[in-house]
Amino acid sequence: MLRNTIKLLIFIFLLSDVLIAQNYEIKLDSLNASGWFGGDNRPEQQRNVAVAQSVLIEQPINLESFAFYFTSPFDSAINGTGTGHEVTLKLQIRDSVGTILQAEQIVVPDTFTGGWVIWSNINLTISETGKYIFSTYLIGGYDSNLVNTGQGCDLNAGYLPGERYAKYVTNDADAEFWGDWSLHTWDSDFWLTGTLLPSNVKENNEIPGIFSLEQNYPNPFNPTTKIKYTILSEGTSVMNFVQLKVFDVLGNEVAILVNEEKPSGKYEINFDAFSFPSGVYFYQLIVANEFLSTKKMTLIK
């Protein structure tokens, strides 16, 4: 069950006037509505709906991934197969006036049944804070006139810093043009991750109240890799409830590596992906209600 929360997790620690870079994440997962996405061939109104969401980025970051939530398979409202279709979605990252800064594509397999679709290889430096617009459309959606799904939304427009947009498009080029997109009263469920741009990185993290998740090693890996994390709370007797989970590129939870209370300390865990297919995965550390960090790893067999 998705939680009706907006998570804005920015971790900055000022230690002797030194800035430590940490992960940056904004997540809206208040799933209480589903908006039309994609095309169909209804006699009364053929359409291909593209969508966009503006997001306020309040710190200079390296943007690493962005995701939209879709509520069902990509299928046809009229001639549905019940098994879904493979589709290609294009994500465009725009500045506040709609100028495209970067574009990424992802192939969603016909086995997709709903969930997060994550563009995971963005690697875009955002040095100026402010609103950025993330738009997506189904490539060739109007030409096929068949394939559509629902986009997860918050009908209460609970993400106050941003807005949702929608547009009927007649071809791919029409989806690229920003000038005539319309505001929508809902917000799109979205998930943005990145890394704060540091002025300096402190190598020693041995102070109270600091948590960290390290990059797995080796990476890429086959089939095992090590994941290290640190829990340093005030007082050695303090216990923290720790979760370390693994997700696939569509946001499906595929493994739980840690799910228990742990005292302060440094930890290392082996992840064996022998039974997993090659691809990109995400691993996420949650410590009580104080810390959440997500990193990407690649399995190559």
DRENDO-1510 file (C-alpha; in Angstrom, 1 decimal, always signed):
<recs>
REC; n; res; u; v; w
REC; 1; MET; +0.0; +0.0; +0.0 .
REC; 2; LEU; +1.4; +3.3; -1.0 .
REC; 3; ARG; +1.6; +5.8; +1.8 .
REC; 4; ASN; -0.2; +9.2; +1.5 .
REC; 5; THR; +2.9; +11.2; +2.1 .
REC; 6; ILE; +5.2; +13.7; +0.5 .
REC; 7; LYS; +8.8; +12.9; +1.3 .
REC; 8; LEU; +11.3; +15.7; +0.9 .
REC; 9; LEU; +14.5; +14.2; +2.3 .
REC; 10; ILE; +17.5; +16.5; +2.2 .
REC; 11; PHE; +20.4; +15.7; +4.4 .
REC; 12; ILE; +23.0; +18.3; +4.9 .
REC; 13; PHE; +25.4; +18.3; +7.9 .
REC; 14; LEU; +27.6; +21.3; +8.8 .
REC; 15; LEU; +30.7; +20.0; +10.5 .
REC; 16; SER; +33.4; +22.5; +11.4 .
REC; 17; ASP; +32.2; +24.6; +8.4 .
REC; 18; VAL; +32.5; +21.6; +6.1 .
REC; 19; LEU; +29.5; +20.6; +3.9 .
REC; 20; ILE; +28.9; +16.8; +3.6 .
REC; 21; ALA; +27.1; +15.8; +0.4 .
REC; 22; GLN; +24.1; +13.5; +0.9 .
REC; 23; ASN; +21.2; +12.2; -1.1 .
REC; 24; TYR; +18.3; +14.3; -2.2 .
REC; 25; GLU; +14.8; +12.8; -2.7 .
REC; 26; ILE; +11.3; +14.1; -3.3 .
REC; 27; LYS; +8.5; +11.6; -3.5 .
REC; 28; LEU; +4.7; +12.1; -3.9 .
REC; 29; ASP; +2.9; +8.7; -3.6 .
REC; 30; SER; -0.6; +9.8; -2.6 .
REC; 31; LEU; -2.4; +7.4; -4.9 .
REC; 32; ASN; -6.1; +8.3; -4.8 .
REC; 33; ALA; -6.8; +8.9; -8.5 .
REC; 34; SER; -5.9; +7.7; -12.0 .
REC; 35; GLY; -5.5; +10.0; -15.0 .
REC; 36; TRP; -5.6; +8.9; -18.6 .
REC; 37; PHE; -2.3; +8.4; -20.2 .
REC; 38; GLY; -1.6; +7.3; -23.8 .
REC; 39; GLY; -3.9; +6.8; -26.8 .
REC; 40; ASP; -7.1; +5.1; -27.9 .
REC; 41; ASN; -9.3; +4.7; -30.9 .
REC; 42; ARG; -12.7; +5.6; -29.4 .
REC; 43; PRO; -15.1; +6.6; -32.2 .
REC; 44; GLU; -16.3; +9.7; -30.3 .
REC; 45; GLN; -12.8; +11.1; -29.5 .
REC; 46; GLN; -9.4; +9.7; -30.5 .
REC; 47; ARG; -6.7; +11.0; -28.2 .
REC; 48; ASN; -3.2; +10.6; -27.0 .
REC; 49; VAL; -2.7; +12.2; -23.6 .
REC; 50; ALA; +0.8; +13.4; -22.5 .
REC; 51; VAL; +1.4; +14.5; -18.9 .
REC; 52; ALA; +3.9; +16.7; -17.0 .
REC; 53; GLN; +4.6; +17.7; -13.4 .
REC; 54; SER; +6.6; +20.6; -12.2 .
REC; 55; VAL; +8.9; +20.0; -9.2 .
REC; 56; LEU; +10.6; +22.5; -6.9 .
REC; 57; ILE; +14.3; +21.6; -6.5 .
REC; 58; GLU; +15.6; +23.6; -3.5 .
REC; 59; GLN; +19.3; +22.6; -3.5 .
REC; 60; PRO; +21.9; +22.3; -6.2 .
REC; 61; ILE; +22.0; +18.6; -7.1 .
REC; 62; ASN; +23.1; +16.0; -9.6 .
REC; 63; LEU; +19.8; +14.6; -10.7 .
REC; 64; GLU; +20.0; +10.8; -11.0 .
REC; 65; SER; +16.6; +9.4; -11.5 .
REC; 66; PHE; +12.9; +10.3; -12.0 .
REC; 67; ALA; +9.8; +8.2; -12.0 .
REC; 68; PHE; +6.1; +8.4; -12.7 .
REC; 69; TYR; +3.6; +5.9; -11.3 .
REC; 70; PHE; +1.2; +4.0; -13.6 .
REC; 71; THR; -1.8; +2.1; -12.3 .
REC; 72; SER; -2.3; -0.6; -14.9 .
REC; 73; PRO; -0.8; -2.4; -17.9 .
REC; 74; PHE; -0.4; -0.6; -21.2 .
REC; 75; ASP; -3.4; -2.0; -23.1 .
REC; 76; SER; -6.3; -0.9; -25.2 .
REC; 77; ALA; -9.6; +0.3; -23.8 .
REC; 78; ILE; -11.5; -1.1; -26.7 .
REC; 79; ASN; -9.4; -4.1; -28.0 .
REC; 80; GLY; -7.6; -5.1; -24.9 .
REC; 81; THR; -5.5; -8.2; -24.9 .
REC; 82; GLY; -5.4; -8.5; -21.1 .
REC; 83; THR; -1.6; -9.1; -21.3 .
REC; 84; GLY; -0.3; -5.6; -21.9 .
REC; 85; HIS; +1.9; -4.2; -24.7 .
REC; 86; GLU; +5.6; -3.3; -24.8 .
REC; 87; VAL; +5.8; +0.5; -25.1 .
REC; 88; THR; +8.5; +3.2; -25.2 .
REC; 89; LEU; +8.1; +6.3; -22.9 .
REC; 90; LYS; +10.0; +9.5; -23.4 .
REC; 91; LEU; +10.8; +11.7; -20.4 .
REC; 92; GLN; +11.8; +15.3; -21.0 .
REC; 93; ILE; +13.4; +17.4; -18.3 .
REC; 94; ARG; +12.5; +21.1; -18.8 .
REC; 95; ASP; +13.3; +24.3; -17.1 .
REC; 96; SER; +10.6; +26.5; -15.6 .
REC; 97; VAL; +9.6; +27.9; -19.0 .
REC; 98; GLY; +9.5; +24.5; -20.8 .
REC; 99; THR; +12.8; +24.5; -22.5 .
REC; 100; ILE; +14.1; +20.9; -22.8 .
REC; 101; LEU; +17.3; +20.3; -20.9 .
REC; 102; GLN; +17.6; +16.5; -21.4 .
REC; 103; ALA; +15.5; +13.7; -22.7 .
REC; 104; GLU; +15.6; +10.0; -21.8 .
REC; 105; GLN; +13.7; +7.0; -23.1 .
REC; 106; ILE; +12.7; +3.7; -21.4 .
REC; 107; VAL; +11.1; +0.5; -22.8 .
REC; 108; VAL; +8.4; -0.8; -20.6 .
REC; 109; PRO; +7.9; -4.5; -21.2 .
REC; 110; ASP; +4.5; -6.2; -22.0 .
REC; 111; THR; +4.7; -7.9; -18.6 .
REC; 112; PHE; +4.3; -4.6; -16.8 .
REC; 113; THR; +1.2; -4.6; -14.6 .
REC; 114; GLY; +1.5; -1.2; -12.9 .
REC; 115; GLY; +3.9; +0.6; -10.6 .
REC; 116; TRP; +6.8; +3.0; -10.8 .
REC; 117; VAL; +8.5; +3.5; -14.2 .
REC; 118; ILE; +11.9; +4.8; -13.4 .
REC; 119; TRP; +14.3; +6.7; -15.8 .
REC; 120; SER; +17.4; +5.8; -13.9 .
REC; 121; ASN; +20.3; +7.1; -16.0 .
REC; 122; ILE; +19.7; +10.8; -16.0 .
REC; 123; ASN; +23.0; +12.3; -14.6 .
REC; 124; LEU; +22.0; +15.9; -15.0 .
REC; 125; THR; +23.7; +18.7; -12.9 .
REC; 126; ILE; +21.1; +21.2; -11.7 .
REC; 127; SER; +23.1; +24.1; -10.2 .
REC; 128; GLU; +20.3; +26.6; -10.2 .
REC; 129; THR; +17.4; +26.0; -7.7 .
REC; 130; GLY; +13.8; +26.5; -8.7 .
REC; 131; LYS; +11.0; +24.7; -10.6 .
REC; 132; TYR; +11.8; +22.1; -13.2 .
REC; 133; ILE; +9.2; +20.4; -15.4 .
REC; 134; PHE; +9.1; +16.6; -16.1 .
REC; 135; SER; +7.0; +15.7; -19.1 .
REC; 136; THR; +6.4; +12.2; -20.6 .
REC; 137; TYR; +4.5; +10.8; -23.5 .
REC; 138; LEU; +4.1; +7.4; -25.2 .
REC; 139; ILE; +6.1; +7.4; -28.4 .
REC; 140; GLY; +3.9; +6.6; -31.3 .
REC; 141; GLY; +0.9; +6.5; -29.0 .
REC; 142; TYR; -1.4; +8.4; -31.4 .
REC; 143; ASP; -0.3; +6.4; -34.4 .
REC; 144; SER; -1.3; +3.2; -32.7 .
REC; 145; ASN; -4.4; +4.7; -31.3 .
REC; 146; LEU; -4.7; +1.7; -29.0 .
REC; 147; VAL; -2.3; +1.7; -26.0 .
REC; 148; ASN; -3.1; +3.5; -22.8 .
REC; 149; THR; -2.9; +3.2; -19.0 .
REC; 150; GLY; -3.7; +5.2; -15.9 .
REC; 151; GLN; -1.2; +7.6; -14.3 .
REC; 152; GLY; -1.2; +7.6; -10.5 .
REC; 153; CYS; -2.3; +11.0; -9.2 .
REC; 154; ASP; -3.3; +12.9; -6.1 .
REC; 155; LEU; -6.6; +14.5; -6.7 .
REC; 156; ASN; -6.1; +16.8; -3.7 .
REC; 157; ALA; -3.1; +18.5; -5.4 .
REC; 158; GLY; -1.1; +17.7; -2.3 .
REC; 159; TYR; +2.2; +18.7; -3.7 .
REC; 160; LEU; +2.0; +22.4; -3.1 .
REC; 161; PRO; +5.2; +23.5; -4.7 .
REC; 162; GLY; +4.4; +22.2; -8.1 .
REC; 163; GLU; +1.7; +21.7; -10.7 .
REC; 164; ARG; +0.4; +19.0; -13.1 .
REC; 165; TYR; -0.1; +19.5; -16.8 .
REC; 166; ALA; -1.7; +17.6; -19.6 .
REC; 167; LYS; -2.0; +17.8; -23.3 .
REC; 168; TYR; -3.8; +16.0; -26.2 .
REC; 169; VAL; -1.1; +15.4; -28.8 .
REC; 170; THR; -1.5; +14.3; -32.5 .
REC; 171; ASN; +2.1; +13.2; -33.0 .
REC; 172; ASP; +5.4; +12.9; -31.2 .
REC; 173; ALA; +6.6; +16.4; -32.3 .
REC; 174; ASP; +3.4; +17.8; -30.8 .
REC; 175; ALA; +4.4; +16.4; -27.4 .
REC; 176; GLU; +7.8; +18.1; -27.6 .
REC; 177; PHE; +6.3; +21.5; -27.9 .
REC; 178; TRP; +5.5; +23.2; -24.6 .
REC; 179; GLY; +3.6; +26.3; -25.5 .
REC; 180; ASP; +0.0; +24.9; -25.3 .
REC; 181; TRP; +0.1; +22.5; -22.3 .
REC; 182; SER; -2.8; +22.9; -19.9 .
REC; 183; LEU; -2.8; +23.0; -16.1 .
REC; 184; HIS; -4.6; +20.2; -14.4 .
REC; 185; THR; -6.2; +20.3; -11.0 .
REC; 186; TRP; -4.4; +17.1; -9.7 .
REC; 187; ASP; -0.8; +16.3; -9.0 .
REC; 188; SER; +1.1; +13.4; -10.6 .
REC; 189; ASP; +2.7; +10.8; -8.3 .
REC; 190; PHE; +6.4; +11.2; -8.9 .
REC; 191; TRP; +9.7; +10.1; -7.4 .
REC; 192; LEU; +12.9; +12.2; -7.8 .
REC; 193; THR; +16.3; +11.2; -6.6 .
REC; 194; GLY; +19.7; +12.9; -6.8 .
REC; 195; THR; +22.9; +13.8; -4.8 .
REC; 196; LEU; +23.5; +17.2; -3.3 .
REC; 197; LEU; +26.4; +19.0; -4.8 .
REC; 198; PRO; +29.0; +19.4; -2.1 .
REC; 199; SER; +31.5; +22.2; -1.5 .
REC; 200; ASN; +33.7; +19.6; +0.2 .
REC; 201; VAL; +33.4; +16.0; +1.3 .
REC; 202; LYS; +34.4; +15.0; +4.8 .
REC; 203; GLU; +36.0; +11.5; +4.8 .
REC; 204; ASN; +35.6; +10.8; +8.5 .
REC; 205; ASN; +31.9; +10.3; +9.5 .
REC; 206; GLU; +32.5; +9.1; +13.1 .
REC; 207; ILE; +30.2; +11.6; +14.9 .
REC; 208; PRO; +26.9; +11.2; +16.7 .
REC; 209; GLY; +23.7; +11.4; +14.6 .
REC; 210; ILE; +25.1; +10.5; +11.2 .
REC; 211; PHE; +23.8; +7.8; +8.9 .
REC; 212; SER; +25.2; +6.8; +5.5 .
REC; 213; LEU; +24.7; +4.3; +2.8 .
REC; 214; GLU; +27.8; +3.5; +0.6 .
REC; 215; GLN; +27.9; +2.5; -3.0 .
REC; 216; ASN; +27.9; -1.3; -3.4 .
REC; 217; TYR; +31.2; -2.9; -4.4 .
REC; 218; PRO; +31.9; -4.3; -6.9 .
REC; 219; ASN; +29.5; -2.4; -9.2 .
REC; 220; PRO; +28.6; -3.7; -11.8 .
REC; 221; PHE; +28.6; -7.1; -10.1 .
REC; 222; ASN; +27.9; -10.8; -10.9 .
REC; 223; PRO; +26.3; -12.3; -8.9 .
REC; 224; THR; +27.3; -11.0; -5.4 .
REC; 225; THR; +28.1; -7.6; -4.1 .
REC; 226; LYS; +28.8; -5.9; -0.7 .
REC; 227; ILE; +26.6; -3.1; +0.7 .
REC; 228; LYS; +28.0; -1.1; +3.6 .
REC; 229; TYR; +26.0; +1.3; +5.8 .
REC; 230; THR; +26.6; +3.3; +9.0 .
REC; 231; ILE; +24.3; +4.1; +11.9 .
REC; 232; LEU; +25.7; +6.5; +14.4 .
REC; 233; SER; +23.2; +7.7; +17.0 .
REC; 234; GLU; +23.7; +9.7; +20.2 .
REC; 235; GLY; +24.7; +7.0; +22.7 .
REC; 236; THR; +25.8; +3.5; +21.9 .
REC; 237; SER; +22.7; +2.0; +23.6 .
REC; 238; VAL; +20.3; +3.6; +21.2 .
REC; 239; MET; +18.5; +1.0; +19.0 .
REC; 240; ASN; +17.3; +2.0; +15.5 .
REC; 241; PHE; +14.8; +0.2; +13.3 .
REC; 242; VAL; +16.7; -0.5; +10.0 .
REC; 243; GLN; +15.3; -1.6; +6.7 .
REC; 244; LEU; +17.5; -2.3; +3.6 .
REC; 245; LYS; +15.5; -3.3; +0.5 .
REC; 246; VAL; +16.2; -3.9; -3.1 .
REC; 247; PHE; +13.9; -2.7; -6.0 .
REC; 248; ASP; +13.9; -3.4; -9.7 .
REC; 249; VAL; +13.9; -0.7; -12.3 .
REC; 250; LEU; +10.1; -0.5; -12.2 .
REC; 251; GLY; +10.0; +0.0; -8.5 .
REC; 252; ASN; +9.0; -3.5; -7.5 .
REC; 253; GLU; +10.4; -4.7; -4.2 .
REC; 254; VAL; +12.5; -7.8; -5.0 .
REC; 255; ALA; +14.5; -8.4; -1.8 .
REC; 256; ILE; +14.6; -7.4; +1.9 .
REC; 257; LEU; +18.1; -7.6; +3.2 .
REC; 258; VAL; +17.6; -6.0; +6.7 .
REC; 259; ASN; +14.4; -5.5; +8.6 .
REC; 260; GLU; +15.2; -5.3; +12.3 .
REC; 261; GLU; +16.5; -3.1; +15.2 .
REC; 262; LYS; +20.2; -2.4; +15.3 .
REC; 263; PRO; +22.5; -0.5; +17.6 .
REC; 264; SER; +25.0; +2.2; +16.4 .
REC; 265; GLY; +27.8; +0.9; +14.3 .
REC; 266; LYS; +29.1; +0.1; +10.8 .
REC; 267; TYR; +27.6; -2.8; +8.9 .
REC; 268; GLU; +28.3; -4.8; +5.8 .
REC; 269; ILE; +25.9; -7.2; +4.1 .
REC; 270; ASN; +26.4; -9.5; +1.0 .
REC; 271; PHE; +23.7; -9.4; -1.6 .
REC; 272; ASP; +23.5; -12.5; -3.7 .
REC; 273; ALA; +21.6; -11.9; -7.0 .
REC; 274; PHE; +22.2; -15.4; -8.4 .
REC; 275; SER; +18.4; -15.8; -9.2 .
REC; 276; PHE; +17.9; -12.3; -10.5 .
REC; 277; PRO; +18.1; -11.3; -14.2 .
REC; 278; SER; +20.7; -8.8; -15.5 .
REC; 279; GLY; +19.7; -5.2; -15.2 .
REC; 280; VAL; +19.6; -2.0; -13.0 .
REC; 281; TYR; +18.4; -2.3; -9.4 .
REC; 282; PHE; +18.0; +0.2; -6.6 .
REC; 283; TYR; +18.8; -0.5; -2.9 .
REC; 284; GLN; +17.3; +1.7; -0.2 .
REC; 285; LEU; +18.2; +2.2; +3.4 .
REC; 286; ILE; +15.6; +3.5; +5.9 .
REC; 287; VAL; +16.7; +4.2; +9.5 .
REC; 288; ALA; +13.7; +4.9; +11.8 .
REC; 289; ASN; +12.1; +8.2; +10.6 .
REC; 290; GLU; +15.4; +10.0; +10.4 .
REC; 291; PHE; +17.1; +8.8; +7.2 .
REC; 292; LEU; +16.3; +7.4; +3.8 .
REC; 293; SER; +18.9; +6.9; +1.1 .
REC; 294; THR; +18.6; +5.1; -2.3 .
REC; 295; LYS; +21.5; +4.1; -4.6 .
REC; 296; LYS; +21.7; +2.3; -7.9 .
REC; 297; MET; +23.6; -0.9; -8.8 .
REC; 298; THR; +24.0; -2.9; -12.0 .
REC; 299; LEU; +23.9; -6.7; -12.3 .
REC; 300; ILE; +25.7; -8.1; -15.4 .
REC; 301; LYS; +25.6; -11.8; -16.0 .
</recs>
